[in-house]
Amino acid sequence: MSIKIVSYISFVIVLVIGWRIVSLIDLYSGFTLFSLWIWYRRQSFVEAILWIISIMLLGFLPQPFMCL
């Protein structure tokens, strides 16, 4: 293999891994911020926990229902 091919493959691997890390940070920071907002807005402890668990399990699918 030539040096150019090895360098290109290494660059692509680093690029892909870098975007995975950034995507996970974005995902979990969104979950955390929205969970904190739920915790602040809901008066019932049980209701807040149920909403947070539903967000963690279903992603942002329950979010529109939360805002109603």
Phi and psi restraints in degrees (range 20) as a CNS / XPLOR table:
assign (resid 1 and name C) (resid 2 and name N)
       (resid 2 and name CA) (resid 2 and name C) 1.0 -83.8 20.0 2
assign (resid 2 and name N) (resid 2 and name CA)
       (resid 2 and name C) (resid 3 and name N) 1.0 163.6 20.0 2
assign (resid 2 and name C) (resid 3 and name N)
       (resid 3 and name CA) (resid 3 and name C) 1.0 -62.8 20.0 2
assign (resid 3 and name N) (resid 3 and name CA)
       (resid 3 and name C) (resid 4 and name N) 1.0 -36.5 20.0 2
assign (resid 3 and name C) (resid 4 and name N)
       (resid 4 and name CA) (resid 4 and name C) 1.0 -63.7 20.0 2
assign (resid 4 and name N) (resid 4 and name CA)
       (resid 4 and name C) (resid 5 and name N) 1.0 -42.1 20.0 2
assign (resid 4 and name C) (resid 5 and name N)
       (resid 5 and name CA) (resid 5 and name C) 1.0 -66.2 20.0 2
assign (resid 5 and name N) (resid 5 and name CA)
       (resid 5 and name C) (resid 6 and name N) 1.0 -44.5 20.0 2
assign (resid 5 and name C) (resid 6 and name N)
       (resid 6 and name CA) (resid 6 and name C) 1.0 -62.3 20.0 2
assign (resid 6 and name N) (resid 6 and name CA)
       (resid 6 and name C) (resid 7 and name N) 1.0 -41.7 20.0 2
assign (resid 6 and name C) (resid 7 and name N)
       (resid 7 and name CA) (resid 7 and name C) 1.0 -64.4 20.0 2
assign (resid 7 and name N) (resid 7 and name CA)
       (resid 7 and name C) (resid 8 and name N) 1.0 -41.6 20.0 2
assign (resid 7 and name C) (resid 8 and name N)
       (resid 8 and name CA) (resid 8 and name C) 1.0 -64.8 20.0 2
assign (resid 8 and name N) (resid 8 and name CA)
       (resid 8 and name C) (resid 9 and name N) 1.0 -45.1 20.0 2
assign (resid 8 and name C) (resid 9 and name N)
       (resid 9 and name CA) (resid 9 and name C) 1.0 -62.0 20.0 2
assign (resid 9 and name N) (resid 9 and name CA)
       (resid 9 and name C) (resid 10 and name N) 1.0 -42.9 20.0 2
assign (resid 9 and name C) (resid 10 and name N)
       (resid 10 and name CA) (resid 10 and name C) 1.0 -61.9 20.0 2
assign (resid 10 and name N) (resid 10 and name CA)
       (resid 10 and name C) (resid 11 and name N) 1.0 -42.1 20.0 2
assign (resid 10 and name C) (resid 11 and name N)
       (resid 11 and name CA) (resid 11 and name C) 1.0 -62.6 20.0 2
assign (resid 11 and name N) (resid 11 and name CA)
       (resid 11 and name C) (resid 12 and name N) 1.0 -44.0 20.0 2
assign (resid 11 and name C) (resid 12 and name N)
       (resid 12 and name CA) (resid 12 and name C) 1.0 -64.8 20.0 2
assign (resid 12 and name N) (resid 12 and name CA)
       (resid 12 and name C) (resid 13 and name N) 1.0 -41.6 20.0 2
assign (resid 12 and name C) (resid 13 and name N)
       (resid 13 and name CA) (resid 13 and name C) 1.0 -62.6 20.0 2
assign (resid 13 and name N) (resid 13 and name CA)
       (resid 13 and name C) (resid 14 and name N) 1.0 -45.6 20.0 2
assign (resid 13 and name C) (resid 14 and name N)
       (resid 14 and name CA) (resid 14 and name C) 1.0 -63.9 20.0 2
assign (resid 14 and name N) (resid 14 and name CA)
       (resid 14 and name C) (resid 15 and name N) 1.0 -40.4 20.0 2
assign (resid 14 and name C) (resid 15 and name N)
       (resid 15 and name CA) (resid 15 and name C) 1.0 -63.3 20.0 2
assign (resid 15 and name N) (resid 15 and name CA)
       (resid 15 and name C) (resid 16 and name N) 1.0 -45.4 20.0 2
assign (resid 15 and name C) (resid 16 and name N)
       (resid 16 and name CA) (resid 16 and name C) 1.0 -66.3 20.0 2
assign (resid 16 and name N) (resid 16 and name CA)
       (resid 16 and name C) (resid 17 and name N) 1.0 -44.8 20.0 2
assign (resid 16 and name C) (resid 17 and name N)
       (resid 17 and name CA) (resid 17 and name C) 1.0 -64.6 20.0 2
assign (resid 17 and name N) (resid 17 and name CA)
       (resid 17 and name C) (resid 18 and name N) 1.0 -39.2 20.0 2
assign (resid 17 and name C) (resid 18 and name N)
       (resid 18 and name CA) (resid 18 and name C) 1.0 -60.8 20.0 2
assign (resid 18 and name N) (resid 18 and name CA)
       (resid 18 and name C) (resid 19 and name N) 1.0 -43.4 20.0 2
assign (resid 18 and name C) (resid 19 and name N)
       (resid 19 and name CA) (resid 19 and name C) 1.0 -69.4 20.0 2
assign (resid 19 and name N) (resid 19 and name CA)
       (resid 19 and name C) (resid 20 and name N) 1.0 -31.3 20.0 2
assign (resid 19 and name C) (resid 20 and name N)
       (resid 20 and name CA) (resid 20 and name C) 1.0 -63.1 20.0 2
assign (resid 20 and name N) (resid 20 and name CA)
       (resid 20 and name C) (resid 21 and name N) 1.0 -44.3 20.0 2
assign (resid 20 and name C) (resid 21 and name N)
       (resid 21 and name CA) (resid 21 and name C) 1.0 -63.8 20.0 2
assign (resid 21 and name N) (resid 21 and name CA)
       (resid 21 and name C) (resid 22 and name N) 1.0 -45.3 20.0 2
assign (resid 21 and name C) (resid 22 and name N)
       (resid 22 and name CA) (resid 22 and name C) 1.0 -63.5 20.0 2
assign (resid 22 and name N) (resid 22 and name CA)
       (resid 22 and name C) (resid 23 and name N) 1.0 -40.7 20.0 2
assign (resid 22 and name C) (resid 23 and name N)
       (resid 23 and name CA) (resid 23 and name C) 1.0 -64.2 20.0 2
assign (resid 23 and name N) (resid 23 and name CA)
       (resid 23 and name C) (resid 24 and name N) 1.0 -41.5 20.0 2
assign (resid 23 and name C) (resid 24 and name N)
       (resid 24 and name CA) (resid 24 and name C) 1.0 -66.7 20.0 2
assign (resid 24 and name N) (resid 24 and name CA)
       (resid 24 and name C) (resid 25 and name N) 1.0 -39.6 20.0 2
assign (resid 24 and name C) (resid 25 and name N)
       (resid 25 and name CA) (resid 25 and name C) 1.0 -62.4 20.0 2
assign (resid 25 and name N) (resid 25 and name CA)
       (resid 25 and name C) (resid 26 and name N) 1.0 -43.3 20.0 2
assign (resid 25 and name C) (resid 26 and name N)
       (resid 26 and name CA) (resid 26 and name C) 1.0 -63.4 20.0 2
assign (resid 26 and name N) (resid 26 and name CA)
       (resid 26 and name C) (resid 27 and name N) 1.0 -44.3 20.0 2
assign (resid 26 and name C) (resid 27 and name N)
       (resid 27 and name CA) (resid 27 and name C) 1.0 -61.9 20.0 2
assign (resid 27 and name N) (resid 27 and name CA)
       (resid 27 and name C) (resid 28 and name N) 1.0 -51.0 20.0 2
assign (resid 27 and name C) (resid 28 and name N)
       (resid 28 and name CA) (resid 28 and name C) 1.0 -73.7 20.0 2
assign (resid 28 and name N) (resid 28 and name CA)
       (resid 28 and name C) (resid 29 and name N) 1.0 -28.7 20.0 2
assign (resid 28 and name C) (resid 29 and name N)
       (resid 29 and name CA) (resid 29 and name C) 1.0 -69.8 20.0 2
assign (resid 29 and name N) (resid 29 and name CA)
       (resid 29 and name C) (resid 30 and name N) 1.0 -36.5 20.0 2
assign (resid 29 and name C) (resid 30 and name N)
       (resid 30 and name CA) (resid 30 and name C) 1.0 -63.9 20.0 2
assign (resid 30 and name N) (resid 30 and name CA)
       (resid 30 and name C) (resid 31 and name N) 1.0 -44.8 20.0 2
assign (resid 30 and name C) (resid 31 and name N)
       (resid 31 and name CA) (resid 31 and name C) 1.0 -58.7 20.0 2
assign (resid 31 and name N) (resid 31 and name CA)
       (resid 31 and name C) (resid 32 and name N) 1.0 -45.1 20.0 2
assign (resid 31 and name C) (resid 32 and name N)
       (resid 32 and name CA) (resid 32 and name C) 1.0 -65.3 20.0 2
assign (resid 32 and name N) (resid 32 and name CA)
       (resid 32 and name C) (resid 33 and name N) 1.0 -47.0 20.0 2
assign (resid 32 and name C) (resid 33 and name N)
       (resid 33 and name CA) (resid 33 and name C) 1.0 -63.6 20.0 2
assign (resid 33 and name N) (resid 33 and name CA)
       (resid 33 and name C) (resid 34 and name N) 1.0 -43.2 20.0 2
assign (resid 33 and name C) (resid 34 and name N)
       (resid 34 and name CA) (resid 34 and name C) 1.0 -67.6 20.0 2
assign (resid 34 and name N) (resid 34 and name CA)
       (resid 34 and name C) (resid 35 and name N) 1.0 -36.5 20.0 2
assign (resid 34 and name C) (resid 35 and name N)
       (resid 35 and name CA) (resid 35 and name C) 1.0 -64.4 20.0 2
assign (resid 35 and name N) (resid 35 and name CA)
       (resid 35 and name C) (resid 36 and name N) 1.0 -39.8 20.0 2
assign (resid 35 and name C) (resid 36 and name N)
       (resid 36 and name CA) (resid 36 and name C) 1.0 -64.5 20.0 2
assign (resid 36 and name N) (resid 36 and name CA)
       (resid 36 and name C) (resid 37 and name N) 1.0 -37.3 20.0 2
assign (resid 36 and name C) (resid 37 and name N)
       (resid 37 and name CA) (resid 37 and name C) 1.0 -65.8 20.0 2
assign (resid 37 and name N) (resid 37 and name CA)
       (resid 37 and name C) (resid 38 and name N) 1.0 -42.1 20.0 2
assign (resid 37 and name C) (resid 38 and name N)
       (resid 38 and name CA) (resid 38 and name C) 1.0 -60.9 20.0 2
assign (resid 38 and name N) (resid 38 and name CA)
       (resid 38 and name C) (resid 39 and name N) 1.0 -46.3 20.0 2
assign (resid 38 and name C) (resid 39 and name N)
       (resid 39 and name CA) (resid 39 and name C) 1.0 -58.4 20.0 2
assign (resid 39 and name N) (resid 39 and name CA)
       (resid 39 and name C) (resid 40 and name N) 1.0 -39.1 20.0 2
assign (resid 39 and name C) (resid 40 and name N)
       (resid 40 and name CA) (resid 40 and name C) 1.0 -71.3 20.0 2
assign (resid 40 and name N) (resid 40 and name CA)
       (resid 40 and name C) (resid 41 and name N) 1.0 -41.9 20.0 2
assign (resid 40 and name C) (resid 41 and name N)
       (resid 41 and name CA) (resid 41 and name C) 1.0 -81.1 20.0 2
assign (resid 41 and name N) (resid 41 and name CA)
       (resid 41 and name C) (resid 42 and name N) 1.0 -32.8 20.0 2
assign (resid 41 and name C) (resid 42 and name N)
       (resid 42 and name CA) (resid 42 and name C) 1.0 -83.1 20.0 2
assign (resid 42 and name N) (resid 42 and name CA)
       (resid 42 and name C) (resid 43 and name N) 1.0 136.4 20.0 2
assign (resid 42 and name C) (resid 43 and name N)
       (resid 43 and name CA) (resid 43 and name C) 1.0 -87.4 20.0 2
assign (resid 43 and name N) (resid 43 and name CA)
       (resid 43 and name C) (resid 44 and name N) 1.0 -27.3 20.0 2
assign (resid 43 and name C) (resid 44 and name N)
       (resid 44 and name CA) (resid 44 and name C) 1.0 -92.4 20.0 2
assign (resid 44 and name N) (resid 44 and name CA)
       (resid 44 and name C) (resid 45 and name N) 1.0 129.5 20.0 2
assign (resid 44 and name C) (resid 45 and name N)
       (resid 45 and name CA) (resid 45 and name C) 1.0 -61.1 20.0 2
assign (resid 45 and name N) (resid 45 and name CA)
       (resid 45 and name C) (resid 46 and name N) 1.0 -44.2 20.0 2
assign (resid 45 and name C) (resid 46 and name N)
       (resid 46 and name CA) (resid 46 and name C) 1.0 -64.8 20.0 2
assign (resid 46 and name N) (resid 46 and name CA)
       (resid 46 and name C) (resid 47 and name N) 1.0 -43.1 20.0 2
assign (resid 46 and name C) (resid 47 and name N)
       (resid 47 and name CA) (resid 47 and name C) 1.0 -62.8 20.0 2
assign (resid 47 and name N) (resid 47 and name CA)
       (resid 47 and name C) (resid 48 and name N) 1.0 -42.2 20.0 2
assign (resid 47 and name C) (resid 48 and name N)
       (resid 48 and name CA) (resid 48 and name C) 1.0 -62.9 20.0 2
assign (resid 48 and name N) (resid 48 and name CA)
       (resid 48 and name C) (resid 49 and name N) 1.0 -44.1 20.0 2
assign (resid 48 and name C) (resid 49 and name N)
       (resid 49 and name CA) (resid 49 and name C) 1.0 -62.4 20.0 2
assign (resid 49 and name N) (resid 49 and name CA)
       (resid 49 and name C) (resid 50 and name N) 1.0 -43.0 20.0 2
assign (resid 49 and name C) (resid 50 and name N)
       (resid 50 and name CA) (resid 50 and name C) 1.0 -63.3 20.0 2
assign (resid 50 and name N) (resid 50 and name CA)
       (resid 50 and name C) (resid 51 and name N) 1.0 -40.6 20.0 2
assign (resid 50 and name C) (resid 51 and name N)
       (resid 51 and name CA) (resid 51 and name C) 1.0 -65.7 20.0 2
assign (resid 51 and name N) (resid 51 and name CA)
       (resid 51 and name C) (resid 52 and name N) 1.0 -42.5 20.0 2
assign (resid 51 and name C) (resid 52 and name N)
       (resid 52 and name CA) (resid 52 and name C) 1.0 -64.9 20.0 2
assign (resid 52 and name N) (resid 52 and name CA)
       (resid 52 and name C) (resid 53 and name N) 1.0 -41.9 20.0 2
assign (resid 52 and name C) (resid 53 and name N)
       (resid 53 and name CA) (resid 53 and name C) 1.0 -64.1 20.0 2
assign (resid 53 and name N) (resid 53 and name CA)
       (resid 53 and name C) (resid 54 and name N) 1.0 -40.9 20.0 2
assign (resid 53 and name C) (resid 54 and name N)
       (resid 54 and name CA) (resid 54 and name C) 1.0 -64.6 20.0 2
assign (resid 54 and name N) (resid 54 and name CA)
       (resid 54 and name C) (resid 55 and name N) 1.0 -36.1 20.0 2
assign (resid 54 and name C) (resid 55 and name N)
       (resid 55 and name CA) (resid 55 and name C) 1.0 -65.7 20.0 2
assign (resid 55 and name N) (resid 55 and name CA)
       (resid 55 and name C) (resid 56 and name N) 1.0 -43.3 20.0 2
assign (resid 55 and name C) (resid 56 and name N)
       (resid 56 and name CA) (resid 56 and name C) 1.0 -66.9 20.0 2
assign (resid 56 and name N) (resid 56 and name CA)
       (resid 56 and name C) (resid 57 and name N) 1.0 -34.2 20.0 2
assign (resid 56 and name C) (resid 57 and name N)
       (resid 57 and name CA) (resid 57 and name C) 1.0 -84.6 20.0 2
assign (resid 57 and name N) (resid 57 and name CA)
       (resid 57 and name C) (resid 58 and name N) 1.0 -36.7 20.0 2
assign (resid 57 and name C) (resid 58 and name N)
       (resid 58 and name CA) (resid 58 and name C) 1.0 -106.5 20.0 2
assign (resid 58 and name N) (resid 58 and name CA)
       (resid 58 and name C) (resid 59 and name N) 1.0 2.6 20.0 2
assign (resid 58 and name C) (resid 59 and name N)
       (resid 59 and name CA) (resid 59 and name C) 1.0 76.5 20.0 2
assign (resid 59 and name N) (resid 59 and name CA)
       (resid 59 and name C) (resid 60 and name N) 1.0 -145.0 20.0 2
assign (resid 59 and name C) (resid 60 and name N)
       (resid 60 and name CA) (resid 60 and name C) 1.0 -92.4 20.0 2
assign (resid 60 and name N) (resid 60 and name CA)
       (resid 60 and name C) (resid 61 and name N) 1.0 14.2 20.0 2
assign (resid 60 and name C) (resid 61 and name N)
       (resid 61 and name CA) (resid 61 and name C) 1.0 -60.2 20.0 2
assign (resid 61 and name N) (resid 61 and name CA)
       (resid 61 and name C) (resid 62 and name N) 1.0 -42.6 20.0 2
assign (resid 61 and name C) (resid 62 and name N)
       (resid 62 and name CA) (resid 62 and name C) 1.0 -74.9 20.0 2
assign (resid 62 and name N) (resid 62 and name CA)
       (resid 62 and name C) (resid 63 and name N) 1.0 -8.2 20.0 2
assign (resid 62 and name C) (resid 63 and name N)
       (resid 63 and name CA) (resid 63 and name C) 1.0 -57.4 20.0 2
assign (resid 63 and name N) (resid 63 and name CA)
       (resid 63 and name C) (resid 64 and name N) 1.0 -45.9 20.0 2
assign (resid 63 and name C) (resid 64 and name N)
       (resid 64 and name CA) (resid 64 and name C) 1.0 -60.9 20.0 2
assign (resid 64 and name N) (resid 64 and name CA)
       (resid 64 and name C) (resid 65 and name N) 1.0 -33.7 20.0 2
assign (resid 64 and name C) (resid 65 and name N)
       (resid 65 and name CA) (resid 65 and name C) 1.0 -71.3 20.0 2
assign (resid 65 and name N) (resid 65 and name CA)
       (resid 65 and name C) (resid 66 and name N) 1.0 -30.3 20.0 2
assign (resid 65 and name C) (resid 66 and name N)
       (resid 66 and name CA) (resid 66 and name C) 1.0 -67.4 20.0 2
assign (resid 66 and name N) (resid 66 and name CA)
       (resid 66 and name C) (resid 67 and name N) 1.0 -35.0 20.0 2
assign (resid 66 and name C) (resid 67 and name N)
       (resid 67 and name CA) (resid 67 and name C) 1.0 -81.5 20.0 2
assign (resid 67 and name N) (resid 67 and name CA)
       (resid 67 and name C) (resid 68 and name N) 1.0 -7.0 20.0 2
